[in-house]
Amino acid sequence: MIYRARQPLYWVLFAAFCGLLTYVLFGASLSLPFFFDDFVHYPFVEANNVARIWLTTDELAYYRPLNFTLWRLTYDLFQRHNPFVDHGINLFLHAVNGFLVGWLAARLWALRGDRFPVVASDAGQTDWQRIFLSAALFLIFPFSYQAVPWVGSLSHILVTTLILLTVLCYVQMRRTRLRPWGAASLFFALLAPFAHEIGLLVMPFVVLVDLTTPGLSQRWRQAARTGIIWTLPLLVYIPIWLSLPRLESGGLFSNSLEGMLQNATYFVQGIFYPFNTLGGWLHYTRQINDMTAVFLLSGLGLLVAILIQLTQRATLRSLLPWLWAILASLPAILFLVFDYVINGPRLLMVASAGVAWLWADVILLFSRGGKRGTVERFLRAGTALLATMLLLGQNINFINERMTMHEILGDGFKQIIAAAEEANEAGQEAIVVNFPSWLAPREHAFALGHEGVLFWPDYVPPELLMAVHTGELSDLNFVKVDGIRPDLETYYYGLTGPNPDWVTLSAVPSQVFSTEYGADSLQLVRTGSLGEYRTEDHDLLAVFSRLDGSESSIELLDAWLVPADGAIDVNTVWQAENASPHTTLFVHLVDGAGNLIAQADGDPLGGSYPLDRWQNGAHVLDIRSIELEDVAGLSVRVGLYDRLTGERLQAVNESDESYPDNAVPVFP
């Protein structure tokens, strides 16, 4: 009686465990902006009210009105898209799913006595070890790193919730014989495909419960009856789906045998991930083919799991995780292109419930082998505990590494939004140079797949970045300049945007920002402006001549210093025509004796806009920062030189007088 009285408290603690674990792993996503296909989804949400969301797909290639309805409701509530709220929905549902996975583990693997799983009943003892372990393995499943922090992946999380609720209510109906539970199960089954297409398989998931229930009389007859009844929700969904005009998806087709084998290999890697974490090591250090590495390690995992389940007298219920994971993987294996699959670890979300049950079952069967009180039982329990801690630890490390990448890119997005707002308010466009569209670790844990984080797909117009976050279209451009991209030791990255078309870009007043890369951060730095010219009264500072004597005109129009936090920004305004190749700028700080104290040399606009590519007549403001607390007693000298020879271009003032050392003093 005391044990039963404590049951509600234990469930409350378990719910808190699921919520806390989710927050610890993914709580940083609450501060993330929108990214990836959010810039496709949210314009659709804004353009349609709740009623029309259920009646059209517009330009989308899929029909998932339940997700869009949730986003539309939060949009109407806050009068804008709220990243904190929409990310919070993902986190909340992920925690709920962990709770449901643990709850189902309790009901489907209820214990009687010491070791033997039986049909769930009130007489069975609640297996709290299985409950917590199943939930933890689900919540910390490594491939969930993509789905949970990304708002656009709500479909995968929500359909998992609905499938689990369907099965949970069905199990409750079978246990209690109360029809309301059956009605609730059918209701969730009806909703599931409106969240994601894999919800069409909700009936087979329910049938699997009957087929794997130990001791169930007339198993196949019961499964057939269940299958017929739980097919009814699909008869509502399918006519609605068929009646809607849809944009055909380029990634959905009947796969070739090779494509299905490749896809199956990726999902097999996910199912046997505890062993496949060595796949990256085999592939990169031992030069073993990625597919071969997955087959070798997955084969080992398959052998270990089957041997433990068979030798420890597992019941028919142990088949459920296998069948669940296989069923959840089939749609993607059969219909999606391989390039989409290896970039979509979110596709494993539904399958991860079965994966969690599988490895919880294997670990517990092994740890509970042998007689109580024996050395063998103690060694088994210790080995299982150590293996579990190592498994969970490597999962946490895997997720943490990728969450750090989410935070790096998310902070960069926020900087872009702030920079674009400031530029647009000043009547200028914003040009961002060399911002990463994705980040990926230099060393993969798994042999197959891309383990990075994508934030900006190339099919999204740049102006939508601000439109989704602020409700206002922005004048924003991304460009990439491969010649100045740094090679980093911590991660790989891809650059956003095309190569710069300076003819077009120079025609519009713009502020230019360059991306500076740190080991675990990005910094957006304003490096200048196009079409910028100060209106204050001033004299022309200098005219520079080409070294080869040919006709050219490079003029230094203005210069000034701006104190910054622990640094000094040197601002110079230039106009150039017919500059020779290899001509570049130098900015030197020298003391009273002429000694060089600091310098900032290189092409204008952070190295992205060499002088010989300037459009004739264009005005360019170049900003370069020098870390220095104070310029007292120092002088700032500016000029041009040939980067190949080091020779300086001749600099003269308006009176045609040469500057000493061809260096123009701009301070004091």
Steps between C-alpha positions, in 0.01 A plus 500: 500500500783741581655420162176575315447820698834627380426432133361848419805664658731282295318598181529868590872455557526317170320783317740749662791281391383510136451875508831572669699272272343659193577848628860416589562356153298734283411800718741720303265472202256730681733788414545397137346696213310338214705324232501252211150432361341729757545762227280286274241402762429834662411696184242225434369536856471877468322477165227262623261499791431181697210394278695539176804321643283186500383558143819577307869430471576797271862458385591242762571142399326350804177525697563537873228735624525407867847649534410811305190546715710505816733760350207707376344499848824619662534762224150632568559493875826698495437694177832371374696180471648441844820287490494432875144368492536293183829348615334439836228293331768270359669460837172440681389231255841332508476476880143370467618239252770387742232462767277302263786271399567429869128457576458249217811316615333465841178363353640284222779349709336482844676257734386211710757354727866549424566488130219411267303757300134407470175650375455834673259484789442665832651194665832569328775688680594838349846473347646841581841408365348432158286814519788738573745324270259493204416868543864599537605306189218665306563854623876474446477318166790663311320554170234710672750787500346625175128463570467649848680837453341565160145640505436373148548143619191520720330260259736217597464569872123548494428190293710303750283641780180402320618149416611440859170637633308276261685193625480611863121544487465168321700323771288669765184385322627143497594517867185671632239392240378860497384620158590869556863397484432340161326815378797711612736263318300536177497878540879519525529255210287737292722799584833326438517523116402867517830557683720289272449238230651225713185531709333290230674203662338551838278190453797261457663648812188411701478154345861431601394523864257210452740294295775525763287454815610180676222255580234677294241251381381520139782740428449533126123536526544777756762670284275482194207651693723777631638564153155543349381741767819710508493532122181706526682832575690462174172487310444855622849628420558349156203665318600838646859453391403388149269799453774759556715644221860426586842594374676177410803437716825444316626273777212252506508210257525122482860433585741283309635194675831679554326803647295287737814316611678828570204636694462175694868515595452846648201388710680182606783723621246691711342186645837357601653837587661381829746304288509735203653782702826330401407540134672835458821359644489200265420713198741789551796339674482145363379610155212253504214581262213673682242240395734216595567656841126522568441139397787374716401690812126447453561129449685493831217688669242265349690196623539637854134603529362170369734286711404685817128487427508130411725385781315701765160356407351815354128483429311576184479862613869545419405487133303824531799738498647329193175512305425856614837634381478315168144617434588862581797486261324347199338812347828689477686190379251442220417850381771756583823569315816406682641854502189615687518211747863544604428869564186421698572332835160640605352214295603267785277672757209250491738206472696621804220386732555143383878545517471618862284200597737263320817601680324542834375141459844369405673679788245390761484140380877477523524670840230277650653176384638254752373417844450763765788552739757334275824651373373452145191712574718771654740502205215512252338793678829686521579441134151611395526814714839589353379439143191714566703788641740488205213487253311791657822695541597472135144593399510811718839600362376451143192716558692768693748541217220561251303723733812716522488531121134597520590772749789629285280533193205629701707779652628584153143525368413743779798716410392503135147605592631786716746610230237490226255698712761768565602522134143507371403773746787706356361447151766246403510134413699252708760277335630210710823341381592137567227409747478121549187325378598186692751369752626146540758336728832413343474145635178302465389257768307286252627371167193590294315829481561870547510593866504874464245777548337679205354845562469669163395295191593657167140501373383760757504871401719699745229759569294232678753482784368821648145458370443185706657646812381860487210502256686739269674413174864603503752617245757231570753315286731208576821463298799271527866570427689172513839669488466638854322212672703363794576133545384407850624222726171459686241451224421509130256751359330599176466860383169671432418676176658537155828663404455879524378688195662828593358681198148444629584533868687828454198661336313513832619660827585210729667415826743209476558249780761226510486182705783435743535139615600391848540153645145503637350827382427726205538875498342726240726803444414804295783545251365793302236634268435541130389842379592656836633856506508743790338835428716707737729759347837349425794502265617217280764319704705321238529379142695180423677413174545155349851361522509412130427862410177421318198723542298443815332690776488379858395766745485505876201726558465498876624329816414500870540287812222355715590374849352154565504260796872430545564586135512779246307499174681670213245627246617599154295600193643416157425542135691289248517469122721260305691374803771252416474141625666423833452856626384497860471722810717541804410665831792549740520634854844639579649668803690827513823329395336347196485148644211284379268423793206336323368456148198384301590427138295337225231551240201719583180374662671228699691375197189435294521789250846547337564844354537377141138377507352833604248663273621832364369787704385283790551630853604239756530546874753256642499427874773303668540446870828498692512371856645786698388668819626851423659689210665763720846572360434293188443594138283323244637471146305368198611409149509248215760246395554212261458178694739310272795741518420689819562830317276788603300705252596866479267715713458875443265763642280744310801727452686210336738479796625153586443347840808369686532124446181524289303465823211740556465621861133483607562541875586722671 
